[in-house]
Amino acid sequence: MYKFDKVGQDFYGVRTPSEIKTIFGGKCPRCGHELSTPTLEDIKIKVKAKITPVIE
């Protein structure tokens, strides 16, 4: 089940950086720093280490 928080919302899931920037007026709500949209060079993907279960 998905919850739509506002009129006109036509998606569910994670918001895009552009949507977040628009929601907060282009500034971080905590510190006031100017928000920017990341470029492909800014995005880093890290592989999480696989945990092996211990069988006793």
Predicted model as a PDB file, atoms N, CA, C, CB and O in Angstrom, pLDDT in the B-factor column:
MODEL        1                                                                  
ATOM      1  N   MET A   1       0.845  -1.169   0.000  1.00 48.00           N  
ATOM      2  CA  MET A   1       0.000   0.000   0.000  1.00 48.00           C  
ATOM      3  C   MET A   1       0.896   1.239   0.000  1.00 48.00           C  
ATOM      4  CB  MET A   1      -0.964  -0.006   1.220  1.00 48.00           C  
ATOM      5  O   MET A   1       1.882   1.299   0.734  1.00 48.00           O  
ATOM      6  N   TYR A   2       0.553   2.212  -0.814  1.00 54.00           N  
ATOM      7  CA  TYR A   2       1.351   3.423  -0.925  1.00 54.00           C  
ATOM      8  C   TYR A   2       0.531   4.619  -0.479  1.00 54.00           C  
ATOM      9  CB  TYR A   2       1.855   3.619  -2.364  1.00 54.00           C  
ATOM     10  O   TYR A   2      -0.679   4.673  -0.696  1.00 54.00           O  
ATOM     11  N   LYS A   3       1.190   5.562   0.137  1.00 60.00           N  
ATOM     12  CA  LYS A   3       0.530   6.765   0.624  1.00 60.00           C  
ATOM     13  C   LYS A   3       0.960   7.944  -0.239  1.00 60.00           C  
ATOM     14  CB  LYS A   3       0.862   7.022   2.123  1.00 60.00           C  
ATOM     15  O   LYS A   3       2.154   8.202  -0.394  1.00 60.00           O  
ATOM     16  N   PHE A   4      -0.001   8.651  -0.794  1.00 57.00           N  
ATOM     17  CA  PHE A   4       0.290   9.851  -1.561  1.00 57.00           C  
ATOM     18  C   PHE A   4       0.033  11.042  -0.649  1.00 57.00           C  
ATOM     19  CB  PHE A   4      -0.575   9.929  -2.871  1.00 57.00           C  
ATOM     20  O   PHE A   4      -1.092  11.262  -0.200  1.00 57.00           O  
ATOM     21  N   ASP A   5       1.095  11.813  -0.378  1.00 64.00           N  
ATOM     22  CA  ASP A   5       1.039  12.889   0.605  1.00 64.00           C  
ATOM     23  C   ASP A   5       0.434  14.184   0.096  1.00 64.00           C  
ATOM     24  CB  ASP A   5       2.396  13.163   1.103  1.00 64.00           C  
ATOM     25  O   ASP A   5      -0.031  14.996   0.895  1.00 64.00           O  
ATOM     26  N   LYS A   6       0.428  14.397  -1.196  1.00 65.00           N  
ATOM     27  CA  LYS A   6      -0.080  15.678  -1.693  1.00 65.00           C  
ATOM     28  C   LYS A   6      -0.857  15.478  -2.985  1.00 65.00           C  
ATOM     29  CB  LYS A   6       1.075  16.669  -1.917  1.00 65.00           C  
ATOM     30  O   LYS A   6      -0.685  14.477  -3.681  1.00 65.00           O  
ATOM     31  N   VAL A   7      -1.693  16.419  -3.288  1.00 65.00           N  
ATOM     32  CA  VAL A   7      -2.484  16.378  -4.513  1.00 65.00           C  
ATOM     33  C   VAL A   7      -1.534  16.481  -5.701  1.00 65.00           C  
ATOM     34  CB  VAL A   7      -3.549  17.525  -4.541  1.00 65.00           C  
ATOM     35  O   VAL A   7      -0.642  17.330  -5.712  1.00 65.00           O  
ATOM     36  N   GLY A   8      -1.717  15.642  -6.675  1.00 63.00           N  
ATOM     37  CA  GLY A   8      -0.890  15.674  -7.871  1.00 63.00           C  
ATOM     38  C   GLY A   8       0.314  14.753  -7.802  1.00 63.00           C  
ATOM     39  O   GLY A   8       1.003  14.566  -8.805  1.00 63.00           O  
ATOM     40  N   GLN A   9       0.582  14.176  -6.642  1.00 63.00           N  
ATOM     41  CA  GLN A   9       1.711  13.247  -6.538  1.00 63.00           C  
ATOM     42  C   GLN A   9       1.367  12.016  -7.364  1.00 63.00           C  
ATOM     43  CB  GLN A   9       2.017  12.861  -5.035  1.00 63.00           C  
ATOM     44  O   GLN A   9       0.344  11.373  -7.130  1.00 63.00           O  
ATOM     45  N   ASP A  10       2.217  11.689  -8.329  1.00 62.00           N  
ATOM     46  CA  ASP A  10       1.914  10.569  -9.207  1.00 62.00           C  
ATOM     47  C   ASP A  10       3.018   9.512  -9.187  1.00 62.00           C  
ATOM     48  CB  ASP A  10       1.699  11.066 -10.622  1.00 62.00           C  
ATOM     49  O   ASP A  10       3.221   8.809 -10.177  1.00 62.00           O  
ATOM     50  N   PHE A  11       3.720   9.397  -8.081  1.00 64.00           N  
ATOM     51  CA  PHE A  11       4.782   8.415  -7.975  1.00 64.00           C  
ATOM     52  C   PHE A  11       4.868   7.933  -6.538  1.00 64.00           C  
ATOM     53  CB  PHE A  11       6.130   9.002  -8.441  1.00 64.00           C  
ATOM     54  O   PHE A  11       4.242   8.503  -5.645  1.00 64.00           O  
ATOM     55  N   TYR A  12       5.635   6.895  -6.322  1.00 66.00           N  
ATOM     56  CA  TYR A  12       5.982   6.453  -4.980  1.00 66.00           C  
ATOM     57  C   TYR A  12       7.443   6.042  -5.027  1.00 66.00           C  
ATOM     58  CB  TYR A  12       5.057   5.274  -4.486  1.00 66.00           C  
ATOM     59  O   TYR A  12       7.955   5.695  -6.091  1.00 66.00           O  
ATOM     60  N   GLY A  13       8.102   6.076  -3.912  1.00 70.00           N  
ATOM     61  CA  GLY A  13       9.521   5.732  -3.866  1.00 70.00           C  
ATOM     62  C   GLY A  13      10.366   6.931  -3.492  1.00 70.00           C  
ATOM     63  O   GLY A  13       9.885   7.878  -2.870  1.00 70.00           O  
ATOM     64  N   VAL A  14      11.622   6.881  -3.874  1.00 75.00           N  
ATOM     65  CA  VAL A  14      12.589   7.916  -3.526  1.00 75.00           C  
ATOM     66  C   VAL A  14      12.441   9.106  -4.467  1.00 75.00           C  
ATOM     67  CB  VAL A  14      14.026   7.361  -3.579  1.00 75.00           C  
ATOM     68  O   VAL A  14      12.330   8.937  -5.681  1.00 75.00           O  
ATOM     69  N   ARG A  15      12.440  10.296  -3.905  1.00 78.00           N  
ATOM     70  CA  ARG A  15      12.359  11.514  -4.717  1.00 78.00           C  
ATOM     71  C   ARG A  15      13.701  11.782  -5.391  1.00 78.00           C  
ATOM     72  CB  ARG A  15      11.939  12.728  -3.849  1.00 78.00           C  
ATOM     73  O   ARG A  15      14.748  11.369  -4.891  1.00 78.00           O  
ATOM     74  N   THR A  16      13.665  12.468  -6.514  1.00 80.00           N  
ATOM     75  CA  THR A  16      14.887  12.821  -7.227  1.00 80.00           C  
ATOM     76  C   THR A  16      15.540  14.020  -6.553  1.00 80.00           C  
ATOM     77  CB  THR A  16      14.590  13.126  -8.716  1.00 80.00           C  
ATOM     78  O   THR A  16      14.871  14.763  -5.834  1.00 80.00           O  
ATOM     79  N   PRO A  17      16.850  14.222  -6.775  1.00 82.00           N  
ATOM     80  CA  PRO A  17      17.519  15.402  -6.205  1.00 82.00           C  
ATOM     81  C   PRO A  17      16.849  16.716  -6.620  1.00 82.00           C  
ATOM     82  CB  PRO A  17      18.982  15.422  -6.630  1.00 82.00           C  
ATOM     83  O   PRO A  17      16.774  17.648  -5.818  1.00 82.00           O  
ATOM     84  N   SER A  18      16.368  16.799  -7.846  1.00 83.00           N  
ATOM     85  CA  SER A  18      15.697  18.020  -8.308  1.00 83.00           C  
ATOM     86  C   SER A  18      14.415  18.286  -7.523  1.00 83.00           C  
ATOM     87  CB  SER A  18      15.378  17.919  -9.804  1.00 83.00           C  
ATOM     88  O   SER A  18      14.109  19.434  -7.204  1.00 83.00           O  
ATOM     89  N   GLU A  19      13.667  17.227  -7.213  1.00 83.00           N  
ATOM     90  CA  GLU A  19      12.441  17.384  -6.435  1.00 83.00           C  
ATOM     91  C   GLU A  19      12.752  17.835  -5.012  1.00 83.00           C  
ATOM     92  CB  GLU A  19      11.652  16.072  -6.411  1.00 83.00           C  
ATOM     93  O   GLU A  19      12.063  18.699  -4.470  1.00 83.00           O  
ATOM     94  N   ILE A  20      13.778  17.259  -4.411  1.00 85.00           N  
ATOM     95  CA  ILE A  20      14.179  17.654  -3.060  1.00 85.00           C  
ATOM     96  C   ILE A  20      14.584  19.124  -3.049  1.00 85.00           C  
ATOM     97  CB  ILE A  20      15.342  16.767  -2.549  1.00 85.00           C  
ATOM     98  O   ILE A  20      14.201  19.873  -2.150  1.00 85.00           O  
ATOM     99  N   LYS A  21      15.359  19.533  -4.050  1.00 87.00           N  
ATOM    100  CA  LYS A  21      15.796  20.931  -4.150  1.00 87.00           C  
ATOM    101  C   LYS A  21      14.591  21.874  -4.248  1.00 87.00           C  
ATOM    102  CB  LYS A  21      16.721  21.122  -5.377  1.00 87.00           C  
ATOM    103  O   LYS A  21      14.570  22.931  -3.617  1.00 87.00           O  
ATOM    104  N   THR A  22      13.600  21.486  -5.033  1.00 87.00           N  
ATOM    105  CA  THR A  22      12.398  22.305  -5.196  1.00 87.00           C  
ATOM    106  C   THR A  22      11.594  22.371  -3.900  1.00 87.00           C  
ATOM    107  CB  THR A  22      11.525  21.750  -6.327  1.00 87.00           C  
ATOM    108  O   THR A  22      11.099  23.436  -3.533  1.00 87.00           O  
ATOM    109  N   ILE A  23      11.463  21.257  -3.214  1.00 87.00           N  
ATOM    110  CA  ILE A  23      10.684  21.202  -1.972  1.00 87.00           C  
ATOM    111  C   ILE A  23      11.243  22.166  -0.931  1.00 87.00           C  
ATOM    112  CB  ILE A  23      10.670  19.771  -1.410  1.00 87.00           C  
ATOM    113  O   ILE A  23      10.487  22.851  -0.243  1.00 87.00           O  
ATOM    114  N   PHE A  24      12.573  22.216  -0.817  1.00 89.00           N  
ATOM    115  CA  PHE A  24      13.206  23.045   0.202  1.00 89.00           C  
ATOM    116  C   PHE A  24      13.642  24.409  -0.306  1.00 89.00           C  
ATOM    117  CB  PHE A  24      14.387  22.331   0.762  1.00 89.00           C  
ATOM    118  O   PHE A  24      14.367  25.123   0.387  1.00 89.00           O  
ATOM    119  N   GLY A  25      13.214  24.778  -1.497  1.00 91.00           N  
ATOM    120  CA  GLY A  25      13.534  26.103  -2.014  1.00 91.00           C  
ATOM    121  C   GLY A  25      15.012  26.287  -2.336  1.00 91.00           C  
ATOM    122  O   GLY A  25      15.513  27.412  -2.332  1.00 91.00           O  
ATOM    123  N   GLY A  26      15.711  25.192  -2.614  1.00 90.00           N  
ATOM    124  CA  GLY A  26      17.113  25.280  -3.009  1.00 90.00           C  
ATOM    125  C   GLY A  26      18.098  25.409  -1.864  1.00 90.00           C  
ATOM    126  O   GLY A  26      19.298  25.550  -2.099  1.00 90.00           O  
ATOM    127  N   LYS A  27      17.613  25.363  -0.615  1.00 92.00           N  
ATOM    128  CA  LYS A  27      18.500  25.498   0.550  1.00 92.00           C  
ATOM    129  C   LYS A  27      18.285  24.353   1.523  1.00 92.00           C  
ATOM    130  CB  LYS A  27      18.266  26.843   1.261  1.00 92.00           C  
ATOM    131  O   LYS A  27      17.171  23.850   1.670  1.00 92.00           O  
ATOM    132  N   CYS A  28      19.372  23.941   2.192  1.00 89.00           N  
ATOM    133  CA  CYS A  28      19.281  22.903   3.209  1.00 89.00           C  
ATOM    134  C   CYS A  28      18.437  23.434   4.365  1.00 89.00           C  
ATOM    135  CB  CYS A  28      20.699  22.464   3.700  1.00 89.00           C  
ATOM    136  O   CYS A  28      18.706  24.521   4.877  1.00 89.00           O  
ATOM    137  N   PRO A  29      17.413  22.671   4.781  1.00 88.00           N  
ATOM    138  CA  PRO A  29      16.559  23.152   5.871  1.00 88.00           C  
ATOM    139  C   PRO A  29      17.291  23.208   7.212  1.00 88.00           C  
ATOM    140  CB  PRO A  29      15.338  22.263   5.997  1.00 88.00           C  
ATOM    141  O   PRO A  29      16.841  23.900   8.126  1.00 88.00           O  
ATOM    142  N   ARG A  30      18.389  22.507   7.345  1.00 91.00           N  
ATOM    143  CA  ARG A  30      19.125  22.468   8.595  1.00 91.00           C  
ATOM    144  C   ARG A  30      20.156  23.585   8.710  1.00 91.00           C  
ATOM    145  CB  ARG A  30      19.803  21.141   8.739  1.00 91.00           C  
ATOM    146  O   ARG A  30      20.198  24.300   9.712  1.00 91.00           O  
ATOM    147  N   CYS A  31      20.995  23.732   7.668  1.00 93.00           N  
ATOM    148  CA  CYS A  31      22.099  24.691   7.771  1.00 93.00           C  
ATOM    149  C   CYS A  31      21.972  25.880   6.828  1.00 93.00           C  
ATOM    150  CB  CYS A  31      23.393  23.995   7.503  1.00 93.00           C  
ATOM    151  O   CYS A  31      22.706  26.858   6.970  1.00 93.00           O  
ATOM    152  N   GLY A  32      21.046  25.813   5.858  1.00 91.00           N  
ATOM    153  CA  GLY A  32      20.854  26.923   4.939  1.00 91.00           C  
ATOM    154  C   GLY A  32      21.797  26.911   3.745  1.00 91.00           C  
ATOM    155  O   GLY A  32      21.756  27.830   2.927  1.00 91.00           O  
ATOM    156  N   HIS A  33      22.653  25.885   3.624  1.00 91.00           N  
ATOM    157  CA  HIS A  33      23.591  25.777   2.515  1.00 91.00           C  
ATOM    158  C   HIS A  33      22.828  25.572   1.211  1.00 91.00           C  
ATOM    159  CB  HIS A  33      24.587  24.620   2.750  1.00 91.00           C  
ATOM    160  O   HIS A  33      21.800  24.894   1.190  1.00 91.00           O  
ATOM    161  N   GLU A  34      23.327  26.155   0.126  1.00 93.00           N  
ATOM    162  CA  GLU A  34      22.703  26.022  -1.188  1.00 93.00           C  
ATOM    163  C   GLU A  34      22.764  24.561  -1.654  1.00 93.00           C  
ATOM    164  CB  GLU A  34      23.397  26.953  -2.218  1.00 93.00           C  
ATOM    165  O   GLU A  34      23.835  23.954  -1.653  1.00 93.00           O  
ATOM    166  N   LEU A  35      21.615  23.998  -2.052  1.00 89.00           N  
ATOM    167  CA  LEU A  35      21.571  22.630  -2.557  1.00 89.00           C  
ATOM    168  C   LEU A  35      21.860  22.636  -4.052  1.00 89.00           C  
ATOM    169  CB  LEU A  35      20.195  21.972  -2.265  1.00 89.00           C  
ATOM    170  O   LEU A  35      21.477  23.565  -4.764  1.00 89.00           O  
ATOM    171  N   SER A  36      22.537  21.597  -4.522  1.00 85.00           N  
ATOM    172  CA  SER A  36      22.795  21.474  -5.952  1.00 85.00           C  
ATOM    173  C   SER A  36      22.452  20.051  -6.388  1.00 85.00           C  
ATOM    174  CB  SER A  36      24.281  21.821  -6.289  1.00 85.00           C  
ATOM    175  O   SER A  36      22.411  19.132  -5.571  1.00 85.00           O  
ATOM    176  N   THR A  37      22.210  19.886  -7.670  1.00 80.00           N  
ATOM    177  CA  THR A  37      21.915  18.578  -8.221  1.00 80.00           C  
ATOM    178  C   THR A  37      23.242  17.892  -8.530  1.00 80.00           C  
ATOM    179  CB  THR A  37      21.014  18.685  -9.496  1.00 80.00           C  
ATOM    180  O   THR A  37      24.095  18.477  -9.197  1.00 80.00           O  
ATOM    181  N   PRO A  38      23.431  16.654  -8.053  1.00 82.00           N  
ATOM    182  CA  PRO A  38      24.708  15.971  -8.299  1.00 82.00           C  
ATOM    183  C   PRO A  38      24.893  15.626  -9.774  1.00 82.00           C  
ATOM    184  CB  PRO A  38      24.795  14.699  -7.459  1.00 82.00           C  
ATOM    185  O   PRO A  38      23.930  15.388 -10.502  1.00 82.00           O  
ATOM    186  N   THR A  39      26.155  15.606 -10.193  1.00 87.00           N  
ATOM    187  CA  THR A  39      26.484  15.171 -11.546  1.00 87.00           C  
ATOM    188  C   THR A  39      26.850  13.695 -11.488  1.00 87.00           C  
ATOM    189  CB  THR A  39      27.652  16.020 -12.157  1.00 87.00           C  
ATOM    190  O   THR A  39      26.938  13.123 -10.401  1.00 87.00           O  
ATOM    191  N   LEU A  40      27.060  13.084 -12.621  1.00 88.00           N  
ATOM    192  CA  LEU A  40      27.450  11.673 -12.640  1.00 88.00           C  
ATOM    193  C   LEU A  40      28.794  11.460 -11.948  1.00 88.00           C  
ATOM    194  CB  LEU A  40      27.516  11.159 -14.080  1.00 88.00           C  
ATOM    195  O   LEU A  40      29.020  10.405 -11.355  1.00 88.00           O  
ATOM    196  N   GLU A  41      29.679  12.438 -12.016  1.00 91.00           N  
ATOM    197  CA  GLU A  41      30.981  12.330 -11.357  1.00 91.00           C  
ATOM    198  C   GLU A  41      30.845  12.364  -9.827  1.00 91.00           C  
ATOM    199  CB  GLU A  41      31.903  13.463 -11.827  1.00 91.00           C  
ATOM    200  O   GLU A  41      31.704  11.835  -9.120  1.00 91.00           O  
ATOM    201  N   ASP A  42      29.779  12.978  -9.317  1.00 87.00           N  
ATOM    202  CA  ASP A  42      29.554  13.069  -7.869  1.00 87.00           C  
ATOM    203  C   ASP A  42      29.040  11.764  -7.269  1.00 87.00           C  
ATOM    204  CB  ASP A  42      28.572  14.182  -7.569  1.00 87.00           C  
ATOM    205  O   ASP A  42      29.178  11.538  -6.067  1.00 87.00           O  
ATOM    206  N   ILE A  43      28.452  10.913  -8.091  1.00 84.00           N  
ATOM    207  CA  ILE A  43      27.822   9.695  -7.596  1.00 84.00           C  
ATOM    208  C   ILE A  43      28.856   8.582  -7.498  1.00 84.00           C  
ATOM    209  CB  ILE A  43      26.653   9.269  -8.511  1.00 84.00           C  
ATOM    210  O   ILE A  43      29.548   8.271  -8.467  1.00 84.00           O  
ATOM    211  N   LYS A  44      28.951   7.992  -6.317  1.00 86.00           N  
ATOM    212  CA  LYS A  44      29.889   6.904  -6.085  1.00 86.00           C  
ATOM    213  C   LYS A  44      29.098   5.690  -5.597  1.00 86.00           C  
ATOM    214  CB  LYS A  44      30.995   7.317  -5.051  1.00 86.00           C  
ATOM    215  O   LYS A  44      28.261   5.809  -4.703  1.00 86.00           O  
ATOM    216  N   ILE A  45      29.361   4.541  -6.178  1.00 86.00           N  
ATOM    217  CA  ILE A  45      28.683   3.306  -5.794  1.00 86.00           C  
ATOM    218  C   ILE A  45      29.685   2.416  -5.083  1.00 86.00           C  
ATOM    219  CB  ILE A  45      28.067   2.581  -7.033  1.00 86.00           C  
ATOM    220  O   ILE A  45      30.757   2.125  -5.613  1.00 86.00           O  
ATOM    221  N   LYS A  46      29.330   1.985  -3.876  1.00 86.00           N  
ATOM    222  CA  LYS A  46      30.200   1.113  -3.096  1.00 86.00           C  
ATOM    223  C   LYS A  46      29.503  -0.225  -2.905  1.00 86.00           C  
ATOM    224  CB  LYS A  46      30.561   1.754  -1.725  1.00 86.00           C  
ATOM    225  O   LYS A  46      28.300  -0.280  -2.648  1.00 86.00           O  
ATOM    226  N   VAL A  47      30.265  -1.296  -3.031  1.00 87.00           N  
ATOM    227  CA  VAL A  47      29.723  -2.627  -2.839  1.00 87.00           C  
ATOM    228  C   VAL A  47      29.833  -2.969  -1.358  1.00 87.00           C  
ATOM    229  CB  VAL A  47      30.465  -3.678  -3.723  1.00 87.00           C  
ATOM    230  O   VAL A  47      30.899  -2.864  -0.753  1.00 87.00           O  
ATOM    231  N   LYS A  48      28.717  -3.374  -0.801  1.00 83.00           N  
ATOM    232  CA  LYS A  48      28.681  -3.735   0.606  1.00 83.00           C  
ATOM    233  C   LYS A  48      29.269  -5.134   0.771  1.00 83.00           C  
ATOM    234  CB  LYS A  48      27.231  -3.669   1.162  1.00 83.00           C  
ATOM    235  O   LYS A  48      28.980  -6.038  -0.013  1.00 83.00           O  
ATOM    236  N   ALA A  49      30.096  -5.299   1.800  1.00 81.00           N  
ATOM    237  CA  ALA A  49      30.714  -6.602   2.045  1.00 81.00           C  
ATOM    238  C   ALA A  49      29.646  -7.623   2.404  1.00 81.00           C  
ATOM    239  CB  ALA A  49      31.769  -6.508   3.169  1.00 81.00           C  
ATOM    240  O   ALA A  49      28.726  -7.331   3.169  1.00 81.00           O  
ATOM    241  N   LYS A  50      29.773  -8.813   1.851  1.00 80.00           N  
ATOM    242  CA  LYS A  50      28.814  -9.871   2.131  1.00 80.00           C  
ATOM    243  C   LYS A  50      29.171 -10.530   3.459  1.00 80.00           C  
ATOM    244  CB  LYS A  50      28.788 -10.916   0.985  1.00 80.00           C  
ATOM    245  O   LYS A  50      30.326 -10.886   3.692  1.00 80.00           O  
ATOM    246  N   ILE A  51      28.194 -10.687   4.309  1.00 78.00           N  
ATOM    247  CA  ILE A  51      28.406 -11.305   5.630  1.00 78.00           C  
ATOM    248  C   ILE A  51      28.120 -12.798   5.493  1.00 78.00           C  
ATOM    249  CB  ILE A  51      27.483 -10.645   6.742  1.00 78.00           C  
ATOM    250  O   ILE A  51      27.048 -13.199   5.038  1.00 78.00           O  
ATOM    251  N   THR A  52      29.094 -13.611   5.893  1.00 78.00           N  
ATOM    252  CA  THR A  52      28.943 -15.055   5.854  1.00 78.00           C  
ATOM    253  C   THR A  52      28.394 -15.536   7.207  1.00 78.00           C  
ATOM    254  CB  THR A  52      30.304 -15.745   5.521  1.00 78.00           C  
ATOM    255  O   THR A  52      28.980 -15.248   8.251  1.00 78.00           O  
ATOM    256  N   PRO A  53      27.277 -16.265   7.187  1.00 76.00           N  
ATOM    257  CA  PRO A  53      26.710 -16.735   8.455  1.00 76.00           C  
ATOM    258  C   PRO A  53      27.625 -17.772   9.112  1.00 76.00           C  
ATOM    259  CB  PRO A  53      25.305 -17.334   8.227  1.00 76.00           C  
ATOM    260  O   PRO A  53      28.259 -18.580   8.433  1.00 76.00           O  
ATOM    261  N   VAL A  54      27.679 -17.731  10.423  1.00 78.00           N  
ATOM    262  CA  VAL A  54      28.478 -18.686  11.196  1.00 78.00           C  
ATOM    263  C   VAL A  54      27.575 -19.840  11.603  1.00 78.00           C  
ATOM    264  CB  VAL A  54      29.127 -18.008  12.455  1.00 78.00           C  
ATOM    265  O   VAL A  54      26.556 -19.650  12.267  1.00 78.00           O  
ATOM    266  N   ILE A  55      27.970 -21.038  11.190  1.00 77.00           N  
ATOM    267  CA  ILE A  55      27.185 -22.233  11.524  1.00 77.00           C  
ATOM    268  C   ILE A  55      27.951 -22.991  12.604  1.00 77.00           C  
ATOM    269  CB  ILE A  55      26.930 -23.145  10.250  1.00 77.00           C  
ATOM    270  O   ILE A  55      29.108 -23.366  12.417  1.00 77.00           O  
ATOM    271  N   GLU A  56      27.296 -23.204  13.717  1.00 71.00           N  
ATOM    272  CA  GLU A  56      27.943 -23.890  14.842  1.00 71.00           C  
ATOM    273  C   GLU A  56      27.350 -25.245  15.065  1.00 71.00           C  
ATOM    274  CB  GLU A  56      27.832 -23.074  16.109  1.00 71.00           C  
ATOM    275  O   GLU A  56      27.773 -25.963  15.971  1.00 71.00           O  
TER     276      GLU A  56                                                      
ENDMDL                                                                          
END                                                                             
